[in-house]
Amino acid sequence: MTIAVLFGSFALLLILTVPIGIAIGLSTLITIMYTGSLPVEFLAKELITSVDSFPLMAVPFFILAGEIMGKGGISERLFNVANALVGNRTGGFAIATIITCMFFAAISGSGPATVAAIGGIMIPAMVRQGYDIKFATATVAAAGSIGVIIPPSIPMVIYGVTGSVSIGDLFIAGIIPGILVGLSMIAWAYFYSKSKGYKGLDEKTSLKKIALAFWDAKWALLIPVIILGGIYGGIFTPTEAAVIAVVYGLFAAMVLYRALKIRDLPKVIIDSALTTATVLIIVGTANAFGRLLTIEQVPVQIADALLSISTNQYVIILLIMLLLLVVGMFMDTLAAIIILTPILLPIAIEIGYDPVHFGILMVVNLAIGFFTPPVGVNLFVASGISGVSIESLSRAVLPFVISMLITLLFLTFVPAITMLFIPE
């Protein structure tokens, strides 16, 4: 009955459109009051202790770094690089948009931030080039999901903290999957553009043009090199890397590119603070929710139920992937990771999956939820930029969903791709 109250109240609050973080906290509080087995102070205690973590400090700094770089003229320079490489090919603007999202993903660590930074520039640009506005908006909404796969990734930080898995290993393991997801989306964008006759720019590309674009964007392109190189060179931890990203981003945006002014800083700080507050509320309440599930032995019950269906590791992992896919459509990614990692990670380990590999599969799977209704945050951000309705946009992103699912299956059954650069 306790579980029925917990999940029933949570579902009811979501139906009433209560924000996800508040809904998780209220359902936890309602269950505590119903059972009387825990003090009411349990929720307050979990809210404080769950965010009292050094690795978790990377989250607000990566959010701030993303805000600085999104408003610091970096996204335009990244697009210029992508456009110089593929702008003259069939579907060049769509392909360049996806590549730009991949570049920006290596800076922001956030799906919605990637959509907001790139969408405001690229959706109008694609429409001016003759692209269908629904396709242009869907391309940005889908490609924005790469923001949580290519490192640095905020969901990977949360998974690493929740599952006691190396965040550095997760970052390095996410590079190839992120590139593969981007390539699968590029493939669909190319075939769709070819069928619709979306031509590239008339001007020819050249090594000189590419070199000039790379030179202009050199300070932006150095950011992921500094972050990942510093982590794997043993110079600093992922948390310290987030601080370095903020300092370097400020220097690049204000001194090197001079696109960010001192008067812009208050808005940048306020926007990042609001996002951080939202994330940490979700982290705190989701930890309390997950802790309550553990006390009620739910992880053990779910593990027994899955293992009773089959002992075949592929059947079980497909069931887990299906569960994550459905959960990702209805629940915030961070909340899903915090609640489900303690439940699913032991099962994955028992059937022979490495915790790092499983973490990447979990992040890629839940990233699909960023651009699928009803809770797809990227859809709402992209829709707000272009004015395309959520209903129309949901249909337009379907081929991108399929392309990402194919990539996810490939990563699931060929773990060597994910684990290629992870030391044994």
C-alpha positions as CSV (number, residue, x, y, z in Angstrom):
1,M,0.0,0.0,0.0
2,T,2.9,2.3,0.7
3,I,4.2,2.1,-2.8
4,A,0.7,2.7,-4.2
5,V,0.4,5.9,-2.1
6,L,3.9,7.0,-3.2
7,F,3.5,6.5,-6.9
8,G,-0.2,7.3,-7.0
9,S,0.3,10.7,-5.3
10,F,3.2,11.4,-7.6
11,A,1.2,10.5,-10.8
12,L,-1.7,12.6,-9.5
13,L,0.5,15.6,-8.9
14,L,2.1,15.3,-12.4
15,I,-1.4,15.2,-13.9
16,L,-2.2,18.4,-12.0
17,T,0.9,19.9,-13.7
18,V,2.8,20.4,-10.5
19,P,6.5,21.0,-11.3
20,I,8.5,17.8,-11.2
21,G,10.7,18.7,-8.3
22,I,7.8,19.8,-6.1
23,A,5.7,16.8,-7.2
24,I,8.5,14.4,-6.1
25,G,8.9,16.1,-2.7
26,L,5.2,16.3,-2.0
27,S,4.6,12.6,-2.9
28,T,7.5,11.7,-0.6
29,L,6.0,13.8,2.2
30,I,2.5,12.4,1.7
31,T,3.8,8.9,1.9
32,I,5.8,9.6,5.1
33,M,2.8,11.1,6.7
34,Y,0.6,8.2,5.6
35,T,2.9,5.4,6.9
36,G,4.2,7.2,10.0
37,S,7.3,5.0,9.8
38,L,9.7,8.0,9.3
39,P,9.8,11.5,10.9
40,V,8.5,14.4,8.8
41,E,12.0,15.9,9.2
42,F,13.3,13.1,6.9
43,L,12.5,15.1,3.8
44,A,14.2,18.2,5.0
45,K,17.3,16.2,6.1
46,E,17.6,14.6,2.6
47,L,17.2,17.9,0.9
48,I,20.3,19.2,2.7
49,T,22.5,16.1,2.8
50,S,21.9,15.1,-0.8
51,V,23.3,18.3,-2.2
52,D,26.2,18.4,0.2
53,S,28.6,16.8,-2.2
54,F,31.9,18.0,-3.7
55,P,31.4,16.3,-7.1
56,L,27.9,17.8,-7.3
57,M,29.4,21.3,-7.2
58,A,30.3,20.7,-10.8
59,V,26.6,21.2,-11.8
60,P,26.1,24.9,-11.0
61,F,29.5,25.7,-12.5
62,F,28.9,23.9,-15.7
63,I,25.5,25.6,-15.9
64,L,27.1,29.0,-15.4
65,A,29.8,28.2,-18.0
66,G,27.1,27.3,-20.5
67,E,25.2,30.5,-19.9
68,I,28.4,32.6,-20.3
69,M,29.4,30.8,-23.5
70,G,25.8,30.9,-24.9
71,K,25.7,34.7,-24.6
72,G,29.4,35.3,-25.3
73,G,29.4,35.0,-29.1
74,I,30.7,31.4,-29.1
75,S,27.7,29.7,-30.7
76,E,28.0,31.9,-33.8
77,R,31.7,31.0,-34.3
78,L,31.0,27.3,-33.8
79,F,28.4,27.5,-36.5
80,N,30.8,29.3,-38.9
81,V,33.2,26.3,-38.5
82,A,30.4,23.8,-39.2
83,N,29.1,25.9,-42.1
84,A,32.6,26.1,-43.7
85,L,32.9,22.3,-43.5
86,V,29.5,21.3,-44.9
87,G,27.5,24.4,-45.8
88,N,27.8,23.9,-49.6
89,R,26.5,20.3,-49.5
90,T,22.9,19.1,-49.8
91,G,21.1,19.9,-46.5
92,G,24.2,21.8,-45.5
93,F,22.5,24.2,-43.1
94,A,20.7,21.3,-41.3
95,I,24.0,19.3,-41.1
96,A,25.9,22.4,-39.9
97,T,23.2,22.9,-37.2
98,I,23.7,19.4,-35.9
99,I,27.5,19.7,-35.9
100,T,27.2,23.1,-34.1
101,C,25.0,21.4,-31.4
102,M,27.7,18.8,-31.1
103,F,30.4,21.5,-30.6
104,F,28.3,23.4,-28.1
105,A,27.4,20.2,-26.3
106,A,31.1,19.9,-25.5
107,I,30.8,23.2,-23.7
108,S,27.4,23.5,-22.0
109,G,26.6,20.0,-20.7
110,S,22.9,20.8,-21.0
111,G,20.2,19.9,-23.7
112,P,17.9,22.9,-23.2
113,A,20.9,25.3,-23.1
114,T,22.1,23.9,-26.4
115,V,18.7,24.4,-28.0
116,A,18.4,27.9,-26.7
117,A,21.9,29.0,-27.7
118,I,21.8,27.4,-31.2
119,G,18.1,27.5,-32.0
120,G,17.8,31.3,-31.8
121,I,20.5,31.6,-34.5
122,M,19.9,28.5,-36.7
123,I,16.1,28.2,-37.0
124,P,15.6,31.6,-38.6
125,A,18.7,31.0,-40.7
126,M,17.4,27.7,-42.0
127,V,14.0,29.2,-42.8
128,R,15.7,31.9,-44.8
129,Q,17.5,29.2,-46.8
130,G,14.1,27.7,-47.7
131,Y,13.9,24.9,-45.1
132,D,10.5,23.9,-43.8
133,I,10.2,25.6,-40.3
134,K,8.9,22.3,-38.8
135,F,12.0,20.4,-39.9
136,A,14.3,23.3,-38.9
137,T,12.8,23.4,-35.4
138,A,12.8,19.5,-35.1
139,T,16.5,19.4,-36.1
140,V,17.5,21.8,-33.3
141,A,15.2,20.2,-30.7
142,A,16.6,16.7,-31.5
143,A,20.3,17.8,-31.9
144,G,20.1,19.6,-28.6
145,S,19.8,16.3,-26.8
146,I,23.5,15.6,-27.7
147,G,24.2,18.3,-25.1
148,V,23.8,15.7,-22.3
149,I,25.8,12.9,-24.1
150,I,29.0,14.6,-25.2
151,P,31.0,15.6,-22.1
152,P,30.9,17.6,-20.0
153,S,27.4,16.3,-19.2
154,I,25.3,17.3,-16.2
155,P,23.3,14.0,-16.1
156,M,26.6,12.1,-16.2
157,V,27.7,14.0,-13.1
158,I,24.5,13.1,-11.3
159,Y,24.8,9.5,-12.3
160,G,28.4,9.4,-11.2
161,V,27.5,10.9,-7.8
162,T,24.4,8.6,-7.4
163,G,26.0,5.4,-8.5
164,S,29.5,6.1,-7.1
165,V,31.0,5.8,-10.6
166,S,34.0,7.8,-11.9
167,I,32.7,11.0,-13.6
168,G,36.0,11.2,-15.5
169,D,35.4,7.7,-17.0
170,L,31.8,8.6,-17.9
171,F,33.0,11.8,-19.7
172,I,35.5,9.9,-21.8
173,A,33.1,7.1,-22.5
174,G,30.4,9.6,-23.7
175,I,32.5,11.0,-26.6
176,I,32.0,8.2,-29.2
177,P,28.3,7.6,-28.4
178,G,27.7,11.4,-28.7
179,I,29.4,11.5,-32.1
180,L,27.5,8.4,-33.3
181,V,24.2,10.0,-32.2
182,G,25.1,13.1,-34.1
183,L,26.1,11.1,-37.2
184,S,22.8,9.2,-37.1
185,M,20.9,12.5,-37.0
186,I,23.0,13.9,-39.8
187,A,22.2,10.9,-42.0
188,W,18.4,11.6,-41.6
189,A,18.9,15.3,-42.2
190,Y,20.8,14.6,-45.4
191,F,18.2,12.1,-46.8
192,Y,15.3,14.4,-45.9
193,S,17.0,17.4,-47.4
194,K,17.8,15.5,-50.6
195,S,14.2,14.4,-50.9
196,K,13.0,18.0,-50.5
197,G,15.7,19.5,-52.7
198,Y,17.3,21.6,-50.0
199,K,20.6,22.6,-51.6
200,G,23.7,23.9,-50.0
201,L,25.2,27.3,-50.4
202,D,26.3,28.3,-53.9
203,E,29.7,29.4,-52.7
204,K,32.4,26.7,-52.8
205,T,34.3,25.7,-49.7
206,S,38.0,25.9,-49.5
207,L,40.8,25.0,-47.2
208,K,41.4,28.7,-46.7
209,K,37.8,29.3,-45.7
210,I,37.8,26.3,-43.3
211,A,41.1,27.5,-41.8
212,L,39.8,31.0,-41.2
213,A,36.7,29.7,-39.5
214,F,38.7,27.4,-37.3
215,W,41.1,30.2,-36.4
216,D,38.2,32.6,-35.5
217,A,36.7,29.9,-33.3
218,K,40.0,28.6,-31.8
219,W,39.3,29.9,-28.3
220,A,35.9,28.3,-28.3
221,L,37.2,25.0,-29.6
222,L,39.9,24.9,-26.9
223,I,37.3,24.7,-24.1
224,P,36.6,21.0,-24.4
225,V,40.3,20.3,-24.9
226,I,41.1,22.1,-21.7
227,I,38.3,20.5,-19.7
228,L,38.9,16.9,-20.8
229,G,42.7,17.3,-21.2
230,G,42.9,18.7,-17.6
231,I,40.8,15.8,-16.2
232,Y,42.7,13.0,-17.9
233,G,46.1,14.7,-17.5
234,G,45.5,14.6,-13.7
235,I,45.7,18.4,-13.5
236,F,42.2,18.9,-11.9
237,T,39.0,17.0,-11.0
238,P,35.7,17.2,-12.9
239,T,34.5,19.7,-10.3
240,E,37.6,21.8,-10.6
241,A,37.3,21.5,-14.4
242,A,33.8,23.1,-14.2
243,V,35.3,26.1,-12.3
244,I,38.1,26.4,-15.0
245,A,35.4,26.4,-17.7
246,V,33.7,29.4,-16.0
247,V,36.9,31.3,-15.7
248,Y,38.0,30.5,-19.2
249,G,34.5,31.2,-20.6
250,L,34.5,34.7,-19.0
251,F,37.9,35.4,-20.3
252,A,37.1,34.3,-23.9
253,A,33.7,36.0,-24.0
254,M,34.7,39.3,-22.4
255,V,38.4,39.7,-23.4
256,L,39.1,37.6,-26.5
257,Y,35.7,37.9,-28.3
258,R,34.4,41.0,-26.4
259,A,30.8,39.8,-27.0
260,L,29.9,39.8,-23.3
261,K,29.8,43.1,-21.4
262,I,30.0,43.7,-17.7
263,R,26.4,44.9,-17.8
264,D,25.3,41.5,-19.2
265,L,26.8,39.6,-16.2
266,P,23.9,40.1,-13.8
267,K,21.4,38.5,-16.2
268,V,23.8,35.7,-16.9
269,I,24.3,35.0,-13.2
270,I,20.6,35.3,-12.4
271,D,19.6,32.9,-15.3
272,S,22.2,30.3,-14.2
273,A,21.1,30.7,-10.6
274,L,17.5,30.0,-11.5
275,T,18.5,26.9,-13.5
276,T,20.8,25.7,-10.7
277,A,18.0,26.1,-8.1
278,T,15.6,24.1,-10.2
279,V,18.2,21.3,-10.7
280,L,19.1,21.2,-7.0
281,I,15.5,21.0,-5.9
282,I,15.0,18.1,-8.2
283,V,18.2,16.5,-6.9
284,G,17.2,16.9,-3.3
285,T,13.6,15.7,-3.6
286,A,14.6,12.8,-5.9
287,N,17.2,11.6,-3.4
288,A,14.5,11.6,-0.7
289,F,12.1,9.7,-3.0
290,G,14.8,7.2,-3.9
291,R,15.8,6.7,-0.2
292,L,12.2,6.0,0.6
293,L,12.0,3.4,-2.2
294,T,15.1,1.7,-0.7
295,I,13.6,1.6,2.8
296,E,10.5,0.0,1.3
297,Q,12.7,-2.6,-0.5
298,V,11.4,-1.6,-3.9
299,P,14.8,-2.1,-5.7
300,V,14.9,-5.7,-4.5
301,Q,11.3,-6.3,-5.6
302,I,12.0,-4.9,-9.1
303,A,15.2,-6.8,-9.4
304,D,13.5,-10.1,-8.5
305,A,10.6,-9.3,-10.9
306,L,13.0,-8.6,-13.8
307,L,15.2,-11.7,-13.1
308,S,12.1,-13.9,-12.8
309,I,11.1,-13.0,-16.4
310,S,14.4,-14.2,-17.9
311,T,18.0,-14.9,-17.0
312,N,19.2,-13.8,-20.5
313,Q,21.2,-10.6,-20.1
314,Y,20.0,-9.3,-23.5
315,V,16.3,-9.8,-22.6
316,I,16.8,-8.0,-19.3
317,I,18.8,-5.1,-20.7
318,L,16.1,-4.6,-23.4
319,L,13.4,-4.5,-20.7
320,I,15.5,-2.0,-18.7
321,M,16.0,0.2,-21.9
322,L,12.2,0.0,-22.5
323,L,11.5,1.1,-19.0
324,L,13.9,4.0,-19.2
325,L,12.5,5.1,-22.6
326,V,8.9,5.3,-21.1
327,V,10.2,7.0,-17.9
328,G,12.1,9.5,-19.9
329,M,8.9,10.6,-21.7
330,F,7.2,11.5,-18.4
331,M,10.0,12.4,-15.9
332,D,12.8,14.8,-15.8
333,T,16.2,13.2,-16.7
334,L,18.0,14.1,-13.5
335,A,15.1,12.9,-11.3
336,A,14.9,9.6,-13.3
337,I,18.7,9.0,-12.9
338,I,18.7,9.7,-9.1
339,I,15.6,7.5,-8.5
340,L,16.4,4.6,-10.9
341,T,20.2,4.3,-10.6
342,P,20.1,2.6,-7.2
343,I,17.4,0.2,-8.6
344,L,18.8,-0.6,-12.0
345,L,22.5,-0.4,-11.6
346,P,22.8,-3.5,-9.4
347,I,20.7,-5.5,-11.9
348,A,23.0,-4.3,-14.8
349,I,26.1,-5.3,-12.9
350,E,24.6,-8.7,-12.0
351,I,24.0,-9.4,-15.7
352,G,27.5,-8.4,-16.7
353,Y,27.3,-4.7,-17.7
354,D,30.0,-2.4,-16.6
355,P,28.7,0.6,-14.5
356,V,30.3,3.1,-16.9
357,H,28.8,1.5,-20.0
358,F,25.4,1.2,-18.3
359,G,25.6,4.9,-17.3
360,I,26.1,5.9,-20.9
361,L,23.2,3.7,-22.0
362,M,21.0,5.3,-19.3
363,V,22.0,8.9,-20.3
364,V,21.5,8.3,-24.0
365,N,18.2,6.6,-23.4
366,L,16.9,9.3,-21.2
367,A,18.2,12.0,-23.6
368,I,15.5,10.8,-26.0
369,G,13.0,12.1,-23.5
370,F,14.4,15.7,-24.1
371,F,12.6,15.8,-27.4
372,T,9.6,13.5,-26.9
373,P,6.2,14.6,-25.5
374,P,4.7,15.2,-23.0
375,V,7.7,16.4,-20.9
376,G,10.3,17.0,-23.7
377,V,12.0,20.2,-22.5
378,N,13.8,20.7,-25.8
379,L,10.4,20.7,-27.6
380,F,9.1,23.5,-25.5
381,V,12.3,25.6,-25.9
382,A,12.4,25.1,-29.6
383,S,8.7,25.7,-30.0
384,G,9.1,29.0,-28.1
385,I,11.8,30.1,-30.5
386,S,10.0,29.2,-33.8
387,G,6.3,29.3,-32.8
388,V,5.7,25.8,-34.2
389,S,3.1,24.0,-32.1
390,I,4.2,21.1,-29.8
391,E,1.8,18.8,-31.7
392,S,3.4,19.5,-35.1
393,L,6.9,19.4,-33.6
394,S,6.3,16.1,-32.0
395,R,5.5,14.5,-35.4
396,A,8.5,16.2,-37.0
397,V,11.0,14.8,-34.5
398,L,9.8,11.2,-34.9
399,P,12.5,10.3,-37.5
400,F,15.2,11.7,-35.2
401,V,13.8,9.6,-32.4
402,I,14.1,6.5,-34.6
403,S,17.6,7.3,-35.6
404,M,18.6,7.7,-31.9
405,L,16.9,4.4,-30.9
406,I,18.9,2.6,-33.6
407,T,22.1,4.1,-32.2
408,L,21.1,3.2,-28.7
409,L,20.6,-0.5,-29.7
410,F,24.0,-0.5,-31.3
411,L,25.6,0.9,-28.2
412,T,23.7,-1.6,-26.0
413,F,24.9,-4.7,-27.8
414,V,28.5,-3.5,-28.8
415,P,29.9,-2.3,-25.4
416,A,33.4,-2.1,-26.9
417,I,32.4,1.2,-28.6
418,T,31.6,2.9,-25.3
419,M,34.5,1.3,-23.4
420,L,37.1,1.9,-26.1
421,F,39.2,4.5,-24.2
422,I,38.4,3.4,-20.6
423,P,41.5,1.8,-19.0
424,E,40.9,-1.7,-17.8
